[in-house]
Amino acid sequence: MKIKYEFADGTVSEVEVEESIGAVIIEDRRLEDNLSRKEHHWKP
């Protein structure tokens, strides 16, 4: 499985990882995106 990383300077790197590690990274990104949307919605 390939995972893309975008660095602060805008460069993108693609890394090959095991399926199990890729699944954890994808799930973590999903949770982070959900939390970000939730916080944005509830800010006064």
ROKOL-993862 format. One record per residue (C-alpha): residue in three letters; x negated, y negated, z negated. Coordinates in pm, whole numbers, plus 50000, padded with zeros to 5 digits. Layout:
<recs>
ALAXYZ;...
</recs>
This chain:
<recs>
MET500005000050000;LYS498724965250084;ILE499254935849849;LYS498784899649955;TYR497194874449720;GLU497404837149785;PHE494704816849613;ALA495024781049485;ASP493064767949785;GLY495624783550022;THR493554812750146;VAL495294846350163;SER493644879950101;GLU495164914050160;VAL494054942449933;GLU494724979749960;VAL495944994449630;GLU497455027449513;GLU501235030549537;SER501675031349158;ILE499654999549107;GLY501404982449397;ALA504794990649245;VAL503744974748914;ILE502494943349090;ILE505684940049296;GLU507894944948988;ASP505864919148793;ARG506204893849075;ARG509964900249089;LEU510324894448715;GLU508214862948732;ASP510314848949019;ASN513544856748832;LEU512304839348517;SER511164809248716;ARG514594805848877;LYS516304809948539;GLU514124783348375;HIS514654759348664;HIS518444763448634;TRP518504756548260;LYS516124726948236;PRO517854695848096;
</recs>
